[in-house]
């Protein structure tokens, strides 16, 4: 049985854990331009990115209600050695967003089955044996409306294909 050792100094790290770990970087452009031998501030300054957004874009004192006189000198300009990082990030941000919202195949089949067999009668749909999740009529109606909104063309074609079948049955 493990017992807690009160005399063990847990503040002192093991030799392998003492090494400074590289930060997790999500953006691939920054990851490729990152130099592990430099600090975070140095890396971001070389790329032309701000380490602290509050320092990069300070709130003017005029907005806060106080007026401050400036002597006209700008704070020290930093040299950007890797400007391509910012340009690549701007290009990536300007691309249109892909629409990745889709419905599951099971839901599409379920909705089509219900419409095919019951038309617009939601109460009858709720009593159908294929209603495995025991959806209420309002829940089924909501699912059908979601299908209509996601696939309007497919829904129109599906409804148009149902009308000839009903004419043949009558």
N, C-alpha and C positions, 0 to 999 in steps of 0.2 A: 504494500500500500504506500502511495506517495504521500510524503508529509512536507509541509511548507518549511523551508529552511530560512529561518529568520536572520541568520548570520551571512547569507549570501548577498553580495553587492550587485544588484541588478542594474545599477546605473552604468557600470563599466561594460562596454560591449565587447563581443568577441572580435578578434582581429579581422575576420572576413566581413563583419557587419560595420566596421569603422569606415570603410571606403565610402566615398560619397556616391550615392546612386544617381544615375542620370534621370532627369525628369521624364515622365510619360508624356509624349507629344502626340496629339491627335492629328494635326495637320501634316500631310506628307511633305509639303514644301518646306516647312520649318524643320522637320525631322532631317531632311537631306542636307540642309545648310547648317545644321547644328554642329558646333565644335565642342566635343566633350572636355577639352582642356581649358575652356574659358568659362567664366561664370555666366549665370543666367542673364544678368544685366548687360554684360559685354556682348553676348550672343544676340540679344534682342536689339541692342543699339546698332550693331553691324547690319542687321536686317532692316533697320528703319522702323522697328516696332517699339511701342511704348511698354516699359516694364510696369509703370504705375500710371493708370489712366487719369488719376486725379492730378498728377504733376504734368502730364502731357497736355491736357485740356483743363486748366484750372478755371474755376468759376470767377468771372471778373468781379472785382470789389464793387463796381458800380451797380451790379445786380443785387448785391447784398445790402445796398443802402449807404456804403461808404465810398468816398472818392479818394483815390490815391494818385499822387503825382509820380510820373515815371521820368527817368532821366534819358529816355530814348534808346538806351542800349538794350539789345536783346540778349538773353542768357546764352551761354556758349553753345554754338551750333555743333552738333555731332556729325561726324562723317559716316555716311551710309556706304558700306563696302559691298553689301549684297542687296542691291535694290530689286533684283529679279524676284526675290521672295514676295515682296509686296505686290508687284505687278501680276505674278502668277495667282496670288490669292484674290486679287481684284477680278481677274478674268474668270476664276472659278466661281466667285460670288455673283458675277453678272450672268451666268448661264441660267436658262429657265429651269425651274424645278420640275423633276419628273413626277408624274402622277402615279403613285404606286398603290393607290387604294383599289383593291379588288375584293370581290366577294368569293367565298369558298364555293367550290363546285357542288358540294352537298346542299348548300342553301339555294343555289340557282336551280338545281334539280327539284328541290322541295317546292319552291315557289311555282315553277312551271307545272309540276304535277297538280298542285292545288288549283291553279287557274284553269288548267286543261279539264279537270274533272268537275269543278264547282263554279267556275266563272267568277262572279262577284259576290257569291253567297258566303260570307265569312263565318257565319254560325255553323253552316254545314261543314266548312273546312275544319273548324275546331273539333267537330265530332268524328272526323275522318280517322281511320285506323293508322294512316301514315303520319299522323300528328304525334310523333314519339315524345316530344318534349312538352306535350299538353299545353300548347300555346293557346291563349285566349283569342277571340276574334279580333280584338284590337291589336294584339301582338302580331298576328298573321297579316293584318292589313298594313302594319308598319313595315314588316319584312318585304311585302310586295311593293310598297312605295320606295323602299331602299333599292330594290332591284330595278324599278322604273327609272330612278334617278341615276344609277350607275351605268345602266345599259339601255338608254332610251331607244336606240335604233333596233337593237336585238329584241326589245319588248314589242315594238311596233310590228316587226316582222313576225314575231311569235303570235300575236293577236290576229294578224292578217291571215296567218296559216290556219288558225283555228276556225275562222268563219266558214270556209268551204266545207270543212268536216261536219259542222253543225247543219249545213244545208243538205248534205247527203243523207244525214240521219233522219231528218224530217221527211 
